[in-house]
Amino acid sequence: MEERELDDLVAFLPPLLQALERLGFVARYLHPPDFETVLAAVGQPDAELNAQVPRLQAWPEALEHVRAPLLAAAEAALAAFAGLRAAPQDPDGPTAIFRALRHLPKAQAALYPLARDLPPVNRYFLDPGAREGGERLRRLAKAEPRADTGVLHYDNAPDSRGGFSAYVPEDYAPDVAWPLVVALHGGSGNGGSFLWSWLRDARTRGAILVAPTAVGRTWAISGPDPDTPNLHRLLGYVRGRWNIDPGRILLTGMSDGGTFTYVSGLEQTSPFTHLAPVSAAFHPMLASFAEPARVTGLPIHIVHGALDWMFPVDMAREAAAGLSRAGADVTYLEIEDLSHTYPREANAAILDWLGVG
């Protein structure tokens, strides 16, 4: 890059990364009755980002490999803010909000390939505590490119079902047994988007992450179940390709994905060693129908919000009590200011509990 392009990059990256952080804030603290207050709290980072976009549009074609992902990330971030700001006038405001927030993982997916070459982007995809030096940052920066590391997709285009997306740490070493996190999206979601709810934590702590997409519109929480055999198939593929620690294989999920964590994870033949349902529905029969040999001593980490409007918190409290009575080793985390959104800060507590990092 010439000096002018370097100056452009220095001016462009901070507002882009700040816009993404602020969108993450909205996604975490969104509670429909408080939406306008939450949106006001993030200010107008999109205005500053929009002002910097023309600088990159003037770059020469030789820098397209850097310019294109940066502009794609900015475009997605700006689309998210535009959708959020228009949502109060939409007849179906909550749906408009969730639709706007779908642009955040698109922005992150566009930006991630630059993590190797741009240190600020590398730091963005780490937990804040690991961004300023430290062994983890050094290991990631020094890691040689490999075809089987980074963000990978297997039959998991946005409009497809039944495949999975994955993140394998850039410093993966086949002589080390790595913990595995299998993270299930919510209703009508897909693994390619939900991957970004966990990527920072997996990258910071050193865990392999798999985010499957349900076979149907959502997970098979009632009726015929094609998803459990598909999860077993995907897990078999992952264990055949990477060195997975057999004692740390976590199944977790948000909303319908959390409910399916119960449904599938409590089955006698489940290969998962730990379960962590988040913001999930629970029926007492799930515990009563489970085989005692599966439930007894099974580590289960339940996370739920006191403000959850879709699955009231009493469901989670009942799940913790019922599973404890059935003999499971239950950890219960209730978050006072959490609505029906994904609490990314809980990932650290879950990984601590799993013994990762």
Buried (B, 14 or more C-beta within 10 A) or exposed (E): EEEEBEEBBEBBBBBBBBBBEBBBBBBBBBBEEBBEEBBEEBEEBBEBBBEBBEBBEEBEEEBEEBBBBBBBBBBBBBBBBBBBEEBEEBEEBEEBBBBBBBBBBBBBBBBBBBBBEBEBBBBBBBBEEBBEEEEBBEEBBEBEEEEEBBBBBBEBEEEEBBBBBBBBBBBBEEEEEBBBBBBBBBBEBBBBBBBBBBBBBBBBBBBBBBBBBBBEEBBBBEEEBBBBEBBBEBBEBBBEBBEBBEEBBBBBBBBBBBBBBBBBBBBEEBBBBBBBBBBBBBBBEBBEEBEEEBBEEBBBBBBBBEBBEBBBBEBBBBBBBBBBEBBBBBBBBBBEEBBBBBBBEBBBBBBEBBEBB
